[in-house]
Structures are given as C-alpha cells and as structure tokens.
Amino acid sequence: GERQAGDNDSNPIPSFIGKKIVDLQFYRNRLVYLGEDSIVMSKANDYFNLFNDSAIRALNDDPIDVFLGSNFSVRPKFMEQYEGGLIVFTENQQYVVHSADQALSPLTVRAEFLTDFSVNENVHPVRLGNSIYFADTMGANAVIRKYITKQGNLVRDAIEVTSHVDTYIPKDVKFMFGIPNKNIVLVGVESEPKTLYVYFTYEQGGKLVQSAWSKFTFNFDVYGM
C-alpha cells in the first residue's frame, strides 16, 4: 500500500527498500519480509501495507521494522517460525524475534541473539511439530541440528541429531523436508542423487525413546519432495 500519512521522518519507508528480500513468512496475521539486515512485518491483516495509518500515534497493528544488530557482519539467509516467534538464520548466527507480550506490536517486538552456529546456505530450515531442523557441515559430512520448544518456550540451544552417526551423511545437502504426522525428516544430497536419508523420532511419555537415521536408494534421481 501507499503511505497515507506523514513523511520519510514520521512514517519512513520499510528498511528493505532498495535491498534484496531474502525470505518470506506468514506470522501472526502478518506477512514477514527478511531483508539483508532487518526483518519487516506488514500491518496486521493487511499483508501489503507497510506504512502506519497515523504519523502521530502508534497502533498495535502497525507494521514492524526491526534491525538485526550484532558486533559482526549479519547476512540473513532464512527464517522459520516456532510456537512463540521466529528464528532468523544468518551465515554464522541465529536470532529469535518474538513479542515481550501476548500482543505482537512495534512496542513489544524483540530481536535477540540466540546461538552462533554456521548454516548450510543452500538448505531452508524445516519446522516439524515443536522442533526446527537446520543443516550445517563439519569436514566432509553434514550436521543436522534442531531447536526445540518446551511449554511454548524456545530452548536456547540447538541439539545435534547426527552426533551418533557423524560420518553418515555427506556434506553436500541439497534439500530437507519434513513429514509432520510421521515425525520424519527427509534429506537429499548432491553426491548421491538416488538416495534419501531419513530421520525418525519417537517419543513416549514426553521422553525421546528413538532417534534413528536410515537411507533409501531408488532407481531414479530424487530432486525434491
């Protein structure tokens, strides 16, 4: 939408204008744009309106524009939502963007440092239930990590789910998909185009009782799911 009130000082243009949009998500009835150094959310329930209705008073449904600050260069790559907010994945760091209150507004939004893992820049993270999986590399092999939530709160560390099979998956992961109702993650790699690596988890009584990797090899190349 076009600016209906104010000027560049009282109602500025979104911070990603003139830069590249890296990723898009829907979150809390807002369209979210991940820019080169910021995250911008549309006006609530008005996905293409990126300006405030008023230049003199703030409203809870106003657009949100948050700078991703760091002592280092920040190069955002992806974002994925969890129950309580969004995780922004940069080249070597992760940030959590969430609300300090139940209502998400320009006054309550927070962008906080989360972890400092490197990320495979070719593979979008995957949300599966209460977990978010992302790919990394270590030497000649892939590392798959996951964030988890407990009672709606994000645990501020990422668990390595390939630690017990650390030489099993080659490093050149090209895609990752999840099957939510089966608790399954599927991983494809460039060097083995006919193979799908499969991660399966099973919980009983709120405890993880199985964390298993396997693979299937087909008679044809697998390009995605």
N, C-alpha and C positions, 0 to 999 in steps of 0.2 A: 504494500500500500504506500501511498504518498504521505509525506509529512503534512499534517493539518494544522499544527500549532508550533510556534516557536521558531528557532533558527539553529544554526550549527553549534551555538553555545548552549542554549537552553534545552534543545532537543536534537542532539547530534545524530549523524548517520551511523549505522552499525559499523563496528570496528573491522569487519572482514571486507568491507567495500574496497575494491582495488587490489585485493589479495585473493588467494586461492581458497575455496571451500574444500576442506579435506574429507569431511564425513557428515552424514545427516542422521538424525534420530527423531522419533516422536517420544516426548516425555511430559507427563502431567498436563496433557492437553496443549502442549506447545511443540512447534517444530524447532528443533535444535540444530544449529549450524556450528560445526567445528572449523574455526579458521586457523591461520598459521600461528597465531599466538593468543587466541582468545576463544571463548565459547559464547555464542549468542542464541538466545531463546526468543521466539516470537511472542507477541501478545497472546494471552491465554484464549483459546478457542478462535483465534484469528491468525492462521498459520503464516500468512504472507504480510502481516502488518508488523513492522519492525520499529515503529515510532510510538512515542507516548501520545495519548489523547490530549494531554494538557502539558503546557510548558511550565506551569507554576505549582502544580500539586502532583504528588506521586500516588499511583493507584496500585493495588496488589496485582492486578492483571497486566500491568505494563510490561513491555519487553525487558529482557535481562541481557546484560553485556558484561562479561567477566574476563579480566585479563589473567592469563596463566603465568604468574610470576615465579621466578627462580633466579638463583645466583648463576645458573648455567643457561646456555642456549636451549630453548624449548622448541622442539619440532613435533607438533602433534601429528599422529598418524590415524588413530581410531578412537571411537568412544563406544561404550556399551553400557546399558542400564542394568542396575540391580534394584532390589526392592526399595531402597531408600535414597537412590540418587543415580549419578552417572560416574563411570570411571573413564578418565581420559588417558589414553596411552600415547606417550611421546616416545622419541627414539630411545631414551635411556631412563625415563622416569614415568611414574603414574601419579595422577591426581584424582581426588574424589570431589565431585561437585554435588552439593546437597543443600538442603534447607535447614537452618537452625530452628525452624518451627514447622508445624504441620503444613502451613500455607507456604507455597513457593512464590516468592516475590523478589523484586530488586533489593529490598531491605533485609531479607532473611537468607538469601543465597550465599553459600560459602564455597570457595575453591581452595582445597588443602592438599599439601603433599601427602602421598600415600606410600609408595615404595620406589626403589630405584633399580628395577630390572631392565635389561635390554629386551627388545621385542623384534620378532620377525616382521619386517615391514611389508611383506607380501601376503600376510595371513590375518584376516579380520578375526578378532576375538569372538567367542561363542558363548552365549548365555544358555545354561541348561539347569532349569529349576532354580535353586538358590546359589548356584555357582556360575562363575565366569572363567572360561578357559582361554589361555593365550599361549602362543608359541614363541620359543626362543631357541638359541643354538648354543652348543658347547662343543668345541672342536669339530669333529666330523658327524656329530649326532644332534638330533632335535631334543629340546627340553620342552615339555608341556607343563604349565603351571595353572593353578586355579585359585581364584578368590572365593571365599565362602561367606555367607551371612548366618548369623545366629540370632534368632528372635528379631529379625529385621535389621540388625546392626552388622555392618561390614567388619569382618576380621581384617585388621590392617597388616596382613602379610599374605603372601601367595605360596601355596603348597605345591611342591614339585611332585607331580603324579607319575613321572617317568624315572624317579630315583632308583627304583628296584629293577629297571630294565634300561639303564642309561646308555647302552650301545645298540639298542633295538631299532630305533627309528632313525633313518638318515636325516641330515640337517636340512635338506632342500624341500621342506614342506611347502606345498603349493595351495592347499585348501584345508579347511577344517569345518565340519558341520556337526550339529547335534540332533539327536532324536529324543525329544523331551520325555515322552511317555515310556521310554525304554532305558533312560539314564545311560545313553550310549553316545560317545564322541567318535566321529569318523575322520581319519586323517589321510590325505593323499600326498605323495612326494614325487618330485620331478624325475628322479633317477629310477623309480620303479612304477611306471605309469599304469601297469596292470594290477597293482596292489593297493588294497585299502587296509590301513591299520585301524584297529577297533579297540576303544577303551570302554570297559563296562564297570559300573559300580553298583553295589547293592548294600543297602542299609537295613538294619534290623534293630528295632527298639531305639532308634535315633543314633545308633553306632554304625560306623562303616565296617562291614564284615568281608567285603570283597572289593579289590581294586586290581583289575586284570587287563592286560594287553594281549591281543592276538592279531592275526592278519589273514586276509583272504586274497588269493590271487586268481584273477579272471583270465579269460582267453581274449580279452579286448582291453583297450586303454580306457581308463576312468578319468574323465575330465572334470567331474563335479557331481553334486547331488541335487 
